[in-house]
Amino acid sequence: MSTMIFGYLSSLWFISFGKSEMMWIIISFVVYTLCLLHVLTVVIVFFCLKSHYFELAEGLRHLKVQKNNILEEYGNYKINKNKFFGSRRR
């Protein structure tokens, strides 16, 4: 989309004025502006995704700790159950 706008503006400049020095100044300004906007967009998206990724990683870490606690409790329950029922059964 930005390429089409840039092409349209440069063709209008060629048709109406045709001064090459001013045209190249405007073209370079437009190209630099588009590059800057692109870089800023990428940086903003990167930081947004990075913060979202850290939130997800923290949540997953918390779930892993909970899972390990549950497995440890279940292991202790099985050991105690086997000790208790193993001594009563013959």
C-alpha positions in Angstrom: 0.0 0.0 0.0 2.7 2.4 0.9 4.6 1.5 -2.3 1.5 2.4 -4.4 1.2 5.7 -2.6 4.9 6.4 -3.1 4.7 5.5 -6.8 1.6 7.7 -7.3 3.3 10.7 -5.6 6.5 10.3 -7.5 4.7 10.0 -10.9 2.7 13.2 -10.0 5.9 15.0 -9.3 7.4 13.9 -12.6 4.3 15.0 -14.6 3.8 18.3 -12.8 7.2 19.7 -11.9 10.0 17.5 -13.1 12.7 19.1 -10.9 15.0 16.3 -10.1 16.8 17.7 -7.1 13.6 18.5 -5.2 12.1 15.2 -6.3 15.0 13.1 -4.9 14.8 15.0 -1.6 11.1 14.3 -1.3 11.6 10.6 -2.4 14.4 10.1 0.1 12.3 11.7 2.9 9.3 9.5 2.1 11.6 6.4 2.0 13.3 7.3 5.2 9.9 8.0 6.9 8.5 4.7 5.7 11.5 2.8 6.9 11.3 4.5 10.3 7.6 3.7 10.6 8.4 0.1 9.7 11.2 -0.2 12.2 9.1 1.4 14.9 6.2 -1.0 14.2 8.5 -4.0 14.4 10.0 -2.7 17.7 6.7 -2.0 19.3 5.3 -5.4 18.2 8.5 -7.1 19.5 8.2 -5.5 22.9 4.5 -6.3 23.2 5.1 -9.9 22.3 8.1 -10.1 24.7 6.0 -8.9 27.6 3.2 -11.2 26.8 5.7 -14.1 26.4 7.1 -13.4 29.9 3.6 -13.4 31.4 3.0 -16.8 29.7 6.3 -18.2 30.9 5.6 -17.1 34.4 2.2 -18.8 34.3 3.7 -22.0 32.9 6.4 -22.0 35.6 3.7 -21.6 38.3 1.7 -24.5 36.8 4.8 -26.7 36.7 5.4 -26.0 40.4 1.8 -26.9 41.2 2.1 -30.1 39.1 5.3 -31.1 40.9 3.6 -30.5 44.3 0.6 -32.6 43.3 2.8 -35.4 42.1 4.8 -35.3 45.3 1.7 -35.4 47.5 0.4 -38.3 45.4 3.7 -40.2 45.8 3.6 -39.6 49.6 -0.1 -40.8 49.7 0.8 -44.0 47.8 3.7 -44.7 50.1 1.7 -44.1 53.2 -1.3 -46.1 51.8 1.0 -49.1 51.1 2.6 -48.9 54.5 -0.8 -48.7 56.2 -2.6 -51.4 54.2 0.5 -53.5 53.8 0.9 -54.0 57.6 -2.8 -54.8 58.1 -3.2 -57.3 55.3 -1.8 -60.8 55.4 
